[in-house]
Amino acid sequence: MKALARAASLLACVLVTPYAIAAFLQSDYPDQRQADVVERPEPVRPIIRPPRPVPSRNEVIDLVRRLRVENPYSHGHLVVFPLTLSPPTNLSSVRTLDEAMRNGWVVISEKGTPTVPTVAVRNDSLNHVFLMSGEVLAGGKQNRVIRDDVLLPPRSGFIDVPVYCVEKGRWRGPQDAFEGSPIMVQPRLRQSAAKGVAQDQIWSEIESYGRDMGVSSPTSDYREMCESPAVQRRVDELLPHFRRLPRRGTAGVVVVAGGRILGCDVFADDRLFSDLWDKIMRSYALDYVAHHDWRRPVLSQHDIRAFLGRVHHAQFHEHGSPGAGRLVRISGGIDGSALVWNHTAVHASLHAATWIHPPHPPIPEPLRER
């Protein structure tokens, strides 16, 4: 009998133990039904996700895939390759800053408490207004340059827009308002601004430009240097050779000097490009005339297609924008930035991080000669 009792007791333990274990597990790891009533002993830690892979398609790549490199215009060692877009995107509601200023649609002023890196901008019109990186704003306490592309929405109210100072020696003025300017800073300064460099580096590059050109300004004013007779004369000699470049479907350019790519600007809308062409070409001319060691042009349409093809292997990082849309930084073989709005890359500014001569990387099919 004792042996039989011990056997029965052992069997009861074997049968009960799994349920005890299950009860222990359920109390330590509550299921979803218990999740809202059981407190966890430690706060939930965020999941560390791996970097997002480069997307196979995005708005910038879509824009580049629709481009065709046309025969170049040239004068001296300066060569401009037009880029035609098929089909262009109709952005008729987007207007340039110059048009907005002429029509009194936009108010630009110092903030209530003026600060160097920010100005207040208000769009009173029913249109979107495009402020392009590199456009100079004259007035206020000191002249500024727009740091990144910004798209002001209609009836925007005042928006804080990031800027750099391009006039080191002044912090005063009869009024806090700004006006437009025909000057856009040269591509090298635009590239530095897009990287978010310190203000001191922008001033250093402006001083270096003045030395290269043999010009100066009492307040180290970039605009005054660019409008000096010596600089204007050299720039004005170049511009007539490229003034007829914008045609129907022309949405951008790649500009080359002596075998080096100075930069690329391309728009989704050929009208926007045409409206801004004089400013853009003038900015490249400012870069070109500051140097005197350009070699004979050696880059071909094939080189330009290879350069643009690098965007397919680039890395893209999205950032917020003070206006409509979002800003995209581009890096990896080809550097730059783009403003994306309404599923469209409104404007992309590209330059070569390094330029490697042949053998060329593979050229994506849409960029090949047709």
C-alpha positions as semicolon CSV with decimal commas, in nm:
position;residue;x (nm);y (nm);z (nm)
1;M;0,000;0,000;0,000
2;K;0,282;0,239;0,086
3;A;0,444;0,171;-0,250
4;L;0,114;0,235;-0,424
5;A;0,069;0,568;-0,238
6;R;0,419;0,685;-0,331
7;A;0,351;0,603;-0,698
8;A;0,023;0,797;-0,691
9;S;0,196;1,099;-0,531
10;L;0,472;1,094;-0,795
11;L;0,215;1,076;-1,076
12;A;0,029;1,379;-0,936
13;C;0,351;1,585;-0,934
14;V;0,424;1,490;-1,295
15;L;0,075;1,593;-1,405
16;V;0,069;1,921;-1,211
17;T;0,421;2,048;-1,290
18;P;0,358;2,154;-1,660
19;Y;0,064;2,368;-1,551
20;A;0,272;2,526;-1,278
21;I;0,547;2,602;-1,528
22;A;0,291;2,744;-1,771
23;A;0,147;2,962;-1,497
24;F;0,497;3,087;-1,411
25;L;0,570;3,169;-1,773
26;Q;0,239;3,348;-1,820
27;S;0,294;3,562;-1,512
28;D;0,643;3,670;-1,627
29;Y;0,557;3,715;-1,998
30;P;0,196;3,832;-2,025
31;D;0,019;3,778;-2,355
32;Q;-0,139;4,058;-2,553
33;R;-0,463;4,045;-2,352
34;Q;-0,267;4,119;-2,035
35;A;-0,030;4,374;-2,185
36;D;-0,231;4,677;-2,076
37;V;-0,268;4,569;-1,716
38;V;0,073;4,420;-1,638
39;E;0,354;4,665;-1,565
40;R;0,692;4,579;-1,711
41;P;0,986;4,593;-1,472
42;E;1,194;4,808;-1,715
43;P;1,100;5,066;-1,978
44;V;1,082;4,940;-2,335
45;R;1,402;5,023;-2,523
46;P;1,373;5,157;-2,879
47;I;1,460;4,916;-3,155
48;I;1,782;5,014;-3,331
49;R;1,709;4,976;-3,699
50;P;1,979;4,927;-3,961
51;P;2,038;5,212;-4,208
52;R;1,770;5,229;-4,475
53;P;1,902;5,086;-4,803
54;V;1,939;5,319;-5,098
55;P;1,599;5,323;-5,270
56;S;1,594;5,190;-5,623
57;R;1,363;5,474;-5,722
58;N;1,307;5,820;-5,576
59;E;1,217;6,167;-5,702
60;V;1,578;6,269;-5,772
61;I;1,654;5,952;-5,966
62;D;1,327;5,989;-6,157
63;L;1,430;6,341;-6,257
64;V;1,777;6,234;-6,376
65;R;1,642;5,935;-6,570
66;R;1,434;6,171;-6,786
67;L;1,731;6,389;-6,885
68;R;1,910;6,400;-7,216
69;V;2,254;6,561;-7,255
70;E;2,259;6,794;-7,556
71;N;2,542;6,942;-7,762
72;P;2,738;7,198;-7,559
73;Y;2,775;7,574;-7,584
74;S;3,127;7,703;-7,523
75;H;3,340;8,011;-7,501
76;G;3,707;7,992;-7,418
77;H;3,751;7,709;-7,166
78;L;3,396;7,742;-7,032
79;V;3,157;7,474;-7,162
80;V;2,786;7,440;-7,082
81;F;2,593;7,120;-7,159
82;P;2,215;7,178;-7,179
83;L;1,993;6,913;-7,023
84;T;1,652;6,857;-7,179
85;L;1,375;6,691;-6,981
86;S;1,110;6,469;-7,132
87;P;0,843;6,528;-7,034
88;P;0,880;6,841;-6,818
89;T;0,657;6,874;-6,513
90;N;0,411;7,162;-6,510
91;L;0,474;7,360;-6,190
92;S;0,279;7,668;-6,295
93;S;0,186;7,749;-5,935
94;V;0,556;7,784;-5,842
95;R;0,706;8,130;-5,900
96;T;1,059;8,261;-5,851
97;L;1,167;8,496;-5,575
98;D;1,246;8,769;-5,831
99;E;0,891;8,758;-5,971
100;A;0,747;8,758;-5,620
101;M;0,955;9,061;-5,520
102;R;0,858;9,253;-5,835
103;N;0,490;9,195;-5,762
104;G;0,513;9,267;-5,390
105;W;0,404;8,914;-5,296
106;V;0,687;8,848;-5,051
107;V;0,810;9,033;-4,742
108;I;1,162;8,958;-4,615
109;S;1,287;9,115;-4,295
110;E;1,507;9,068;-3,992
111;K;1,342;8,875;-3,711
112;G;1,204;9,068;-3,413
113;T;1,536;9,012;-3,245
114;P;1,775;9,006;-3,544
115;T;2,005;8,705;-3,574
116;V;2,274;8,637;-3,833
117;P;2,167;8,284;-3,943
118;T;1,792;8,346;-3,989
119;V;1,558;8,591;-4,161
120;A;1,177;8,606;-4,156
121;V;0,999;8,555;-4,490
122;R;0,627;8,584;-4,564
123;N;0,445;8,492;-4,884
124;D;0,120;8,687;-4,926
125;S;0,030;8,545;-5,268
126;L;-0,178;8,245;-5,374
127;N;0,128;8,094;-5,547
128;H;0,414;7,887;-5,413
129;V;0,736;8,092;-5,417
130;F;1,071;7,923;-5,478
131;L;1,379;8,060;-5,299
132;M;1,692;7,906;-5,451
133;S;2,000;7,827;-5,250
134;G;2,263;8,092;-5,323
135;E;2,030;8,382;-5,397
136;V;2,157;8,699;-5,229
137;L;1,924;8,914;-5,016
138;A;2,033;9,277;-4,994
139;G;1,953;9,505;-4,701
140;G;1,865;9,438;-4,339
141;K;2,147;9,462;-4,087
142;Q;2,378;9,291;-4,339
143;N;2,342;9,118;-4,676
144;R;2,259;8,748;-4,659
145;V;2,251;8,445;-4,887
146;I;1,982;8,175;-4,877
147;R;2,134;7,855;-4,742
148;D;1,898;7,588;-4,884
149;D;1,619;7,574;-5,139
150;V;1,290;7,677;-4,978
151;L;0,937;7,661;-5,119
152;L;0,706;7,909;-4,949
153;P;0,344;7,791;-4,942
154;P;0,062;8,035;-5,030
155;R;-0,038;8,276;-4,753
156;S;0,246;8,134;-4,549
157;G;0,273;8,383;-4,265
158;F;0,626;8,454;-4,147
159;I;0,866;8,159;-4,178
160;D;1,220;8,147;-4,042
161;V;1,454;8,082;-4,337
162;P;1,819;7,977;-4,277
163;V;2,077;8,213;-4,430
164;Y;2,447;8,298;-4,416
165;C;2,594;8,644;-4,388
166;V;2,787;8,763;-4,696
167;E;2,881;9,104;-4,556
168;K;3,109;9,065;-4,257
169;G;3,174;9,428;-4,168
170;R;2,821;9,566;-4,120
171;W;2,548;9,515;-3,860
172;R;2,329;9,815;-3,909
173;G;2,087;9,965;-4,159
174;P;1,809;10,220;-4,190
175;Q;1,549;9,941;-4,199
176;D;1,517;9,569;-4,136
177;A;1,365;9,487;-4,476
178;F;1,547;9,307;-4,759
179;E;1,517;9,337;-5,134
180;G;1,603;9,097;-5,413
181;S;1,938;9,095;-5,589
182;P;2,055;8,988;-5,935
183;I;2,349;8,813;-5,766
184;M;2,365;8,443;-5,687
185;V;2,681;8,323;-5,515
186;Q;2,920;8,102;-5,708
187;P;2,876;7,722;-5,698
188;R;3,161;7,664;-5,451
189;L;2,989;7,887;-5,195
190;R;2,654;7,719;-5,260
191;Q;2,815;7,380;-5,201
192;S;2,969;7,497;-4,873
193;A;2,636;7,639;-4,759
194;A;2,457;7,311;-4,837
195;K;2,703;7,128;-4,611
196;G;2,614;7,357;-4,322
197;V;2,967;7,489;-4,268
198;A;3,044;7,748;-4,000
199;Q;2,983;8,115;-4,081
200;D;3,357;8,185;-4,052
201;Q;3,425;7,950;-4,344
202;I;3,181;8,141;-4,566
203;W;3,357;8,469;-4,478
204;S;3,695;8,306;-4,547
205;E;3,580;8,191;-4,892
206;I;3,449;8,539;-4,973
207;E;3,782;8,696;-4,873
208;S;3,964;8,438;-5,086
209;Y;3,742;8,524;-5,383
210;G;3,820;8,894;-5,341
211;R;4,194;8,820;-5,344
212;D;4,160;8,602;-5,655
213;M;3,975;8,879;-5,837
214;G;4,183;9,165;-5,698
215;V;3,876;9,342;-5,553
216;S;3,774;9,442;-5,203
217;S;3,489;9,601;-5,009
218;P;3,495;9,817;-4,692
219;T;3,245;9,578;-4,531
220;S;3,369;9,259;-4,705
221;D;3,044;9,262;-4,901
222;Y;3,025;8,978;-5,154
223;R;2,765;9,161;-5,362
224;E;2,979;9,473;-5,386
225;M;3,279;9,267;-5,497
226;C;3,075;9,093;-5,769
227;E;2,937;9,425;-5,895
228;S;3,277;9,592;-5,914
229;P;3,365;9,710;-6,267
230;A;3,660;9,467;-6,296
231;V;3,443;9,162;-6,223
232;Q;3,140;9,284;-6,415
233;R;3,346;9,344;-6,728
234;R;3,477;8,986;-6,733
235;V;3,140;8,832;-6,654
236;D;2,959;9,043;-6,914
237;E;3,202;8,920;-7,181
238;L;3,087;8,562;-7,116
239;L;2,711;8,590;-7,072
240;P;2,609;8,675;-7,434
241;H;2,757;8,344;-7,553
242;F;2,515;8,145;-7,335
243;R;2,208;8,368;-7,323
244;R;2,022;8,178;-7,596
245;L;2,073;7,840;-7,429
246;P;1,725;7,802;-7,267
247;R;1,486;7,649;-7,518
248;R;1,162;7,458;-7,488
249;G;1,232;7,148;-7,280
250;T;1,568;7,272;-7,149
251;A;1,546;7,217;-6,775
252;G;1,907;7,234;-6,658
253;V;2,278;7,246;-6,732
254;V;2,608;7,086;-6,644
255;V;2,883;7,349;-6,647
256;V;3,244;7,251;-6,716
257;A;3,567;7,450;-6,710
258;G;3,893;7,304;-6,833
259;G;3,798;6,942;-6,778
260;R;3,646;7,001;-6,433
261;I;3,274;6,996;-6,355
262;L;3,179;7,317;-6,177
263;G;2,828;7,193;-6,106
264;C;2,484;7,098;-6,231
265;D;2,144;7,259;-6,178
266;V;1,830;7,091;-6,305
267;F;1,459;7,168;-6,255
268;A;1,141;6,969;-6,301
269;D;0,987;7,264;-6,490
270;D;1,168;7,417;-6,789
271;R;0,994;7,751;-6,721
272;L;1,153;7,776;-6,377
273;F;1,494;7,705;-6,528
274;S;1,443;7,969;-6,797
275;D;1,335;8,230;-6,541
276;L;1,643;8,165;-6,327
277;W;1,892;8,105;-6,608
278;D;2,055;8,449;-6,606
279;K;2,123;8,429;-6,231
280;I;2,250;8,071;-6,255
281;M;2,483;8,140;-6,549
282;R;2,615;8,452;-6,381
283;S;2,703;8,249;-6,071
284;Y;2,902;7,998;-6,279
285;A;3,073;8,283;-6,464
286;L;3,181;8,432;-6,127
287;D;3,346;8,100;-6,045
288;Y;3,511;8,076;-6,386
289;V;3,662;8,427;-6,399
290;A;3,818;8,386;-6,054
291;H;4,061;8,126;-6,191
292;H;4,321;8,158;-6,461
293;D;4,461;7,805;-6,490
294;W;4,185;7,626;-6,682
295;R;4,309;7,361;-6,920
296;R;4,158;7,306;-7,264
297;P;3,812;7,143;-7,231
298;V;3,836;6,765;-7,248
299;L;3,501;6,643;-7,116
300;S;3,247;6,504;-7,362
301;Q;2,877;6,424;-7,356
302;H;2,975;6,071;-7,256
303;D;3,157;6,211;-6,951
304;I;2,853;6,416;-6,855
305;R;2,622;6,116;-6,886
306;A;2,861;5,917;-6,666
307;F;2,862;6,199;-6,410
308;L;2,482;6,211;-6,397
309;G;2,468;5,832;-6,384
310;R;2,636;5,841;-6,045
311;V;2,309;5,951;-5,888
312;H;2,187;5,591;-5,926
313;H;2,453;5,480;-5,675
314;A;2,429;5,776;-5,437
315;Q;2,302;5,790;-5,081
316;F;1,999;6,002;-4,996
317;H;1,913;6,152;-4,658
318;E;1,591;6,342;-4,604
319;H;1,571;6,656;-4,391
320;G;1,291;6,887;-4,295
321;S;1,234;7,219;-4,467
322;P;1,094;7,540;-4,319
323;G;0,857;7,565;-4,616
324;A;0,664;7,310;-4,821
325;G;0,819;6,977;-4,915
326;R;1,142;6,830;-4,784
327;L;1,514;6,868;-4,846
328;V;1,720;6,571;-4,966
329;R;2,098;6,559;-4,919
330;I;2,290;6,355;-5,176
331;S;2,634;6,200;-5,122
332;G;2,861;5,924;-5,248
333;G;3,047;5,991;-5,574
334;I;2,806;6,271;-5,656
335;D;2,715;6,531;-5,394
336;G;2,438;6,784;-5,373
337;S;2,084;6,849;-5,257
338;A;1,731;6,856;-5,390
339;L;1,401;7,008;-5,287
340;V;1,119;6,753;-5,318
341;W;0,756;6,860;-5,313
342;N;0,437;6,694;-5,427
343;H;0,628;6,379;-5,534
344;T;0,854;6,589;-5,759
345;A;1,216;6,703;-5,733
346;V;1,152;7,072;-5,797
347;H;1,525;7,151;-5,819
348;A;1,843;6,947;-5,780
349;S;2,193;7,088;-5,745
350;L;2,471;6,835;-5,809
351;H;2,849;6,837;-5,818
352;A;3,122;6,578;-5,840
353;A;3,265;6,471;-5,505
354;T;3,563;6,350;-5,707
355;W;3,604;6,331;-6,081
356;I;3,749;6,005;-6,212
357;H;3,851;5,991;-6,575
358;P;3,784;5,679;-6,788
359;P;3,721;5,394;-6,747
360;H;3,373;5,529;-6,681
361;P;3,111;5,368;-6,456
362;P;2,820;5,205;-6,640
363;I;2,575;5,457;-6,783
364;P;2,207;5,387;-6,705
365;E;2,011;5,319;-7,021
366;P;1,793;5,637;-7,016
367;L;2,107;5,853;-7,025
368;R;2,263;5,689;-7,331
369;E;2,274;5,863;-7,666
370;R;1,959;5,824;-7,872
